[in-house]
């Protein structure tokens, strides 16, 4: 039985729990405060209180560590790093996914032993929220989390001959047509619109708009041939 433990009580922790329902049969939210415990009493998931200095070797008494995934989603960066270090010290092979507030905390969490880092950005919130309603997004995020190293995030600028010019994001079947997920559009004025907003979905695409896409390299390369050119902005600084 696959199990998941999520440390922390915030919108990220709850959405991660919701997104894992179809994949994991045993999901537990661990919180630090009594008030958080009370707030989650009527939640559909198991909720327990923990201390940051708990003896994590006891986890193996309740869980099969080989079938356990842990999300460190504490809001306090120092506590999140300490928790990651403690879990890694206790279990060499446990899978740890940690949420980071910026690149520096992401780097420290990696050094602390996290397998994967998810940046706390609006994009991350929206991708996780949309997982419930959009199976393709579930597939994308699961592949990112569960070590599909071929999956990439790229930016492609739309050229003047592109077949998507003048169309809206919501009018294009990105998965079936291109095998990709578009997560954001960067306009000429460097304004970024996430595709989960009405504005991004309904505004026609124009030349030099930059599409932020998630997909496999082979599909991205084919997409570039049809749509435009690889844009060299530094989106890959995200710590996926």
C-alpha positions as a Markdown table, in Angstrom:
| # | Residue | x | y | z |
|---|---|---|---|---|
| 1 | Unk | 0.0 | 0.0 | 0.0 |
| 2 | Unk | 1.5 | 3.3 | -1.1 |
| 3 | Unk | 1.6 | 5.9 | 1.6 |
| 4 | Unk | 2.3 | 9.7 | 1.7 |
| 5 | Unk | 3.1 | 12.0 | 4.6 |
| 6 | Unk | 2.8 | 15.7 | 4.2 |
| 7 | Unk | 4.3 | 17.9 | 6.8 |
| 8 | Unk | 2.7 | 21.3 | 7.3 |
| 9 | Unk | -0.7 | 23.0 | 7.2 |
| 10 | Unk | -1.2 | 25.5 | 4.4 |
| 11 | Unk | -2.8 | 25.8 | 1.0 |
| 12 | Unk | 0.1 | 23.9 | -0.6 |
| 13 | Unk | -0.1 | 21.0 | 1.8 |
| 14 | Unk | -3.8 | 20.6 | 1.4 |
| 15 | Unk | -3.7 | 20.8 | -2.4 |
| 16 | Unk | -0.9 | 18.2 | -2.5 |
| 17 | Unk | -3.0 | 15.9 | -0.3 |
| 18 | Unk | -5.9 | 16.3 | -2.7 |
| 19 | Unk | -3.8 | 15.7 | -5.7 |
| 20 | Unk | -2.5 | 12.4 | -4.3 |
| 21 | Unk | -5.8 | 10.8 | -3.6 |
| 22 | Unk | -6.0 | 8.7 | -6.7 |
| 23 | Unk | -2.4 | 7.5 | -6.4 |
| 24 | Unk | -2.0 | 6.9 | -2.6 |
| 25 | Unk | -4.4 | 5.0 | -0.4 |
| 26 | Unk | -2.8 | 6.2 | 2.9 |
| 27 | Unk | -2.3 | 10.0 | 3.2 |
| 28 | Unk | -1.4 | 11.7 | 6.5 |
| 29 | Unk | -1.0 | 15.4 | 7.2 |
| 30 | Unk | 1.4 | 16.1 | 10.1 |
| 31 | Unk | 1.0 | 19.6 | 11.8 |
| 32 | Unk | 3.0 | 21.4 | 14.4 |
| 33 | Unk | 0.2 | 23.3 | 16.2 |
| 34 | Unk | -2.9 | 22.3 | 18.2 |
| 35 | Unk | -4.9 | 24.9 | 16.3 |
| 36 | Unk | -3.9 | 23.4 | 13.0 |
| 37 | Unk | -5.0 | 20.0 | 14.3 |
| 38 | Unk | -8.4 | 21.4 | 15.1 |
| 39 | Unk | -8.8 | 23.1 | 11.8 |
| 40 | Unk | -8.2 | 19.8 | 10.0 |
| 41 | Unk | -10.4 | 17.6 | 12.2 |
| 42 | Unk | -13.2 | 17.3 | 9.6 |
| 43 | Unk | -10.7 | 16.8 | 6.8 |
| 44 | Unk | -10.9 | 13.5 | 4.8 |
| 45 | Unk | -7.2 | 12.8 | 5.5 |
| 46 | Unk | -5.6 | 11.5 | 8.6 |
| 47 | Unk | -4.2 | 14.3 | 10.7 |
| 48 | Unk | -1.6 | 14.1 | 13.5 |
| 49 | Unk | 0.5 | 16.4 | 15.5 |
| 50 | Unk | 4.3 | 16.2 | 15.4 |
| 51 | Unk | 7.4 | 17.9 | 16.9 |
| 52 | Unk | 10.3 | 19.0 | 14.8 |
| 53 | Unk | 12.7 | 17.0 | 16.9 |
| 54 | Unk | 10.7 | 13.7 | 16.9 |
| 55 | Unk | 12.5 | 10.4 | 16.6 |
| 56 | Unk | 11.9 | 9.7 | 12.9 |
| 57 | Unk | 13.2 | 6.1 | 13.1 |
| 58 | Unk | 9.8 | 5.3 | 14.5 |
| 59 | Unk | 8.3 | 5.9 | 11.0 |
| 60 | Unk | 9.4 | 2.4 | 9.9 |
| 61 | Unk | 7.1 | 1.0 | 12.6 |
| 62 | Unk | 4.0 | 2.4 | 10.8 |
| 63 | Unk | 5.1 | 2.6 | 7.2 |
| 64 | Unk | 6.9 | 0.6 | 4.5 |
| 65 | Unk | 9.6 | 3.1 | 3.8 |
| 66 | Unk | 10.2 | 1.8 | 0.3 |
| 67 | Unk | 6.5 | 2.7 | -0.5 |
| 68 | Unk | 6.5 | 6.0 | 1.3 |
| 69 | Unk | 6.8 | 9.5 | -0.1 |
| 70 | Unk | 7.3 | 12.5 | 2.1 |
| 71 | Unk | 6.5 | 16.1 | 1.3 |
| 72 | Unk | 8.2 | 18.8 | 3.5 |
| 73 | Unk | 5.9 | 21.8 | 3.2 |
| 74 | Unk | 6.5 | 23.7 | 6.4 |
| 75 | Unk | 6.2 | 27.4 | 6.0 |
| 76 | Unk | 9.3 | 28.2 | 8.1 |
| 77 | Unk | 12.3 | 27.6 | 5.9 |
| 78 | Unk | 14.7 | 26.7 | 8.7 |
| 79 | Unk | 12.2 | 24.1 | 10.1 |
| 80 | Unk | 11.7 | 22.7 | 6.6 |
| 81 | Unk | 15.5 | 22.3 | 6.1 |
| 82 | Unk | 15.9 | 20.8 | 9.6 |
| 83 | Unk | 13.1 | 18.3 | 9.0 |
| 84 | Unk | 14.6 | 17.3 | 5.6 |
| 85 | Unk | 18.0 | 16.7 | 7.2 |
| 86 | Unk | 16.5 | 14.7 | 10.0 |
| 87 | Unk | 14.5 | 12.5 | 7.7 |
| 88 | Unk | 17.4 | 11.9 | 5.4 |
| 89 | Unk | 19.6 | 11.0 | 8.3 |
| 90 | Unk | 17.1 | 8.4 | 9.4 |
| 91 | Unk | 16.4 | 6.9 | 6.0 |
| 92 | Unk | 18.9 | 6.9 | 3.2 |
| 93 | Unk | 16.5 | 5.9 | 0.5 |
| 94 | Unk | 13.2 | 7.6 | 1.5 |
| 95 | Unk | 11.7 | 9.9 | -1.2 |
| 96 | Unk | 11.6 | 13.5 | 0.0 |
| 97 | Unk | 9.9 | 16.3 | -1.9 |
| 98 | Unk | 10.4 | 19.7 | -0.4 |
| 99 | Unk | 8.8 | 23.0 | -1.1 |
| 100 | Unk | 11.0 | 26.1 | -1.3 |
| 101 | Unk | 10.2 | 29.8 | -1.2 |
| 102 | Unk | 13.2 | 30.8 | -3.4 |
| 103 | Unk | 16.3 | 29.5 | -5.1 |
| 104 | Unk | 18.5 | 29.8 | -2.1 |
| 105 | Unk | 16.2 | 27.8 | 0.2 |
| 106 | Unk | 15.8 | 25.3 | -2.7 |
| 107 | Unk | 19.6 | 24.9 | -2.9 |
| 108 | Unk | 19.8 | 24.3 | 0.9 |
| 109 | Unk | 17.0 | 21.8 | 0.8 |
| 110 | Unk | 18.8 | 19.9 | -2.0 |
| 111 | Unk | 21.9 | 19.9 | 0.2 |
| 112 | Unk | 19.8 | 18.7 | 3.1 |
| 113 | Unk | 18.8 | 15.6 | 1.2 |
| 114 | Unk | 15.6 | 16.4 | -0.7 |
| 115 | Unk | 15.1 | 14.3 | -3.9 |
| 116 | Unk | 13.0 | 17.0 | -5.6 |
| 117 | Unk | 12.3 | 20.7 | -5.0 |
| 118 | Unk | 9.1 | 22.4 | -5.9 |
| 119 | Unk | 9.2 | 26.2 | -5.9 |
| 120 | Unk | 6.3 | 27.9 | -4.0 |
| 121 | Unk | 5.0 | 30.1 | -6.8 |
| 122 | Unk | 1.5 | 30.8 | -8.2 |
| 123 | Unk | 2.3 | 28.4 | -11.0 |
| 124 | Unk | 2.9 | 25.6 | -8.6 |
| 125 | Unk | -0.3 | 26.3 | -6.7 |
| 126 | Unk | -2.3 | 26.3 | -9.9 |
| 127 | Unk | -0.7 | 23.2 | -11.4 |
| 128 | Unk | -1.5 | 21.2 | -8.2 |
| 129 | Unk | -5.0 | 22.6 | -8.0 |
| 130 | Unk | -5.8 | 21.8 | -11.6 |
| 131 | Unk | -4.7 | 18.2 | -11.2 |
| 132 | Unk | -8.1 | 17.3 | -9.8 |
| 133 | Unk | -9.9 | 18.3 | -13.0 |
| 134 | Unk | -7.2 | 17.8 | -15.7 |
| 135 | Unk | -5.7 | 14.3 | -16.0 |
| 136 | Unk | -3.0 | 15.5 | -18.3 |
| 137 | Unk | -1.7 | 17.9 | -15.7 |
| 138 | Unk | -1.7 | 15.0 | -13.2 |
| 139 | Unk | 0.5 | 13.1 | -15.6 |
| 140 | Unk | 2.9 | 16.0 | -16.0 |
| 141 | Unk | 3.3 | 16.7 | -12.3 |
| 142 | Unk | 3.6 | 13.0 | -11.4 |
| 143 | Unk | 6.3 | 12.6 | -14.0 |
| 144 | Unk | 8.1 | 15.7 | -12.6 |
| 145 | Unk | 7.8 | 14.3 | -9.0 |
| 146 | Unk | 8.6 | 10.7 | -9.7 |
| 147 | Unk | 11.9 | 11.2 | -11.5 |
| 148 | Unk | 11.1 | 11.2 | -15.2 |
| 149 | Unk | 14.2 | 13.0 | -16.1 |
| 150 | Unk | 13.2 | 13.4 | -19.8 |
| 151 | Unk | 10.4 | 15.8 | -18.9 |
| 152 | Unk | 11.5 | 19.5 | -19.4 |
| 153 | Unk | 10.2 | 23.0 | -18.9 |
| 154 | Unk | 11.0 | 25.2 | -21.9 |
| 155 | Unk | 10.1 | 28.6 | -23.5 |
| 156 | Unk | 9.2 | 28.9 | -27.1 |
| 157 | Unk | 8.7 | 32.3 | -28.8 |
| 158 | Unk | 5.9 | 32.4 | -31.5 |
| 159 | Unk | 7.2 | 33.4 | -34.9 |
| 160 | Unk | 5.3 | 35.4 | -37.6 |
| 161 | Unk | 4.3 | 32.3 | -39.5 |
| 162 | Unk | 3.1 | 30.3 | -36.6 |
| 163 | Unk | -0.2 | 28.4 | -36.9 |
| 164 | Unk | -1.3 | 29.5 | -33.5 |
| 165 | Unk | -1.2 | 33.3 | -34.2 |
| 166 | Unk | -4.5 | 34.9 | -33.5 |
| 167 | Unk | -5.8 | 31.9 | -31.6 |
| 168 | Unk | -6.5 | 31.8 | -27.9 |
| 169 | Unk | -4.9 | 29.3 | -25.5 |
| 170 | Unk | -8.2 | 27.7 | -24.6 |
| 171 | Unk | -9.1 | 27.1 | -28.3 |
| 172 | Unk | -6.1 | 24.8 | -28.9 |
| 173 | Unk | -5.9 | 21.1 | -27.8 |
| 174 | Unk | -2.3 | 21.3 | -26.7 |
| 175 | Unk | -2.0 | 17.7 | -25.5 |
| 176 | Unk | -3.5 | 16.0 | -28.6 |
| 177 | Unk | -2.0 | 18.4 | -31.1 |
| 178 | Unk | 1.5 | 18.9 | -29.7 |
| 179 | Unk | 1.8 | 16.5 | -26.7 |
| 180 | Unk | 2.6 | 19.4 | -24.4 |
| 181 | Unk | 1.2 | 21.4 | -21.6 |
| 182 | Unk | 1.3 | 25.3 | -21.7 |
| 183 | Unk | 1.5 | 26.7 | -18.3 |
| 184 | Unk | 2.1 | 30.4 | -19.0 |
| 185 | Unk | 2.5 | 33.1 | -21.6 |
| 186 | Unk | 5.2 | 35.8 | -21.4 |
| 187 | Unk | 4.2 | 39.0 | -23.4 |
| 188 | Unk | 6.6 | 41.4 | -25.0 |
| 189 | Unk | 6.4 | 43.7 | -22.0 |
| 190 | Unk | 7.6 | 40.7 | -19.8 |
| 191 | Unk | 4.2 | 40.5 | -18.3 |
| 192 | Unk | 3.6 | 36.8 | -17.4 |
| 193 | Unk | 0.0 | 35.4 | -17.6 |
| 194 | Unk | -0.7 | 32.0 | -16.3 |
| 195 | Unk | -3.0 | 29.9 | -18.4 |
| 196 | Unk | -5.3 | 29.4 | -15.4 |
| 197 | Unk | -6.4 | 33.0 | -15.6 |
| 198 | Unk | -9.2 | 34.1 | -17.9 |
| 199 | Unk | -7.1 | 36.9 | -19.4 |
| 200 | Unk | -4.4 | 34.5 | -20.6 |
| 201 | Unk | -7.0 | 32.0 | -21.9 |
| 202 | Unk | -9.0 | 34.6 | -24.0 |
| 203 | Unk | -6.4 | 36.9 | -25.3 |
| 204 | Unk | -5.2 | 36.0 | -28.9 |
| 205 | Unk | -1.6 | 34.9 | -29.2 |
| 206 | Unk | 0.7 | 37.3 | -31.1 |
| 207 | Unk | 4.1 | 37.2 | -32.6 |
| 208 | Unk | 6.9 | 37.1 | -30.1 |
| 209 | Unk | 4.7 | 35.9 | -27.3 |
| 210 | Unk | 6.6 | 33.3 | -25.3 |
| 211 | Unk | 4.9 | 30.1 | -24.4 |
| 212 | Unk | 6.2 | 28.4 | -21.2 |
| 213 | Unk | 5.6 | 24.7 | -21.9 |
| 214 | Unk | 6.2 | 21.3 | -20.2 |
| 215 | Unk | 6.8 | 18.2 | -22.2 |
| 216 | Unk | 9.3 | 15.7 | -23.5 |
| 217 | Unk | 12.4 | 17.0 | -25.4 |
| 218 | Unk | 11.3 | 15.2 | -28.6 |
| 219 | Unk | 7.9 | 17.0 | -28.5 |
| 220 | Unk | 9.4 | 20.3 | -27.6 |
| 221 | Unk | 11.8 | 20.1 | -30.6 |
| 222 | Unk | 8.9 | 19.3 | -33.0 |
| 223 | Unk | 6.9 | 22.1 | -31.5 |
| 224 | Unk | 9.7 | 24.5 | -32.2 |
| 225 | Unk | 9.7 | 23.6 | -35.8 |
| 226 | Unk | 6.0 | 24.3 | -36.1 |
| 227 | Unk | 5.6 | 27.3 | -33.8 |
| 228 | Unk | 8.7 | 29.3 | -33.4 |
| 229 | Unk | 12.1 | 29.1 | -31.7 |
| 230 | Unk | 13.5 | 28.2 | -28.3 |
| 231 | Unk | 13.6 | 31.3 | -26.1 |
| 232 | Unk | 16.7 | 31.6 | -23.9 |
| 233 | Unk | 15.2 | 33.1 | -20.9 |
| 234 | Unk | 16.2 | 31.6 | -17.6 |
| 235 | Unk | 13.0 | 29.8 | -16.6 |
| 236 | Unk | 15.1 | 26.6 | -15.9 |
| 237 | Unk | 16.4 | 28.2 | -12.8 |
| 238 | Unk | 13.3 | 26.6 | -11.2 |
| 239 | Unk | 14.5 | 23.7 | -9.1 |
| 240 | Unk | 12.5 | 20.9 | -10.6 |
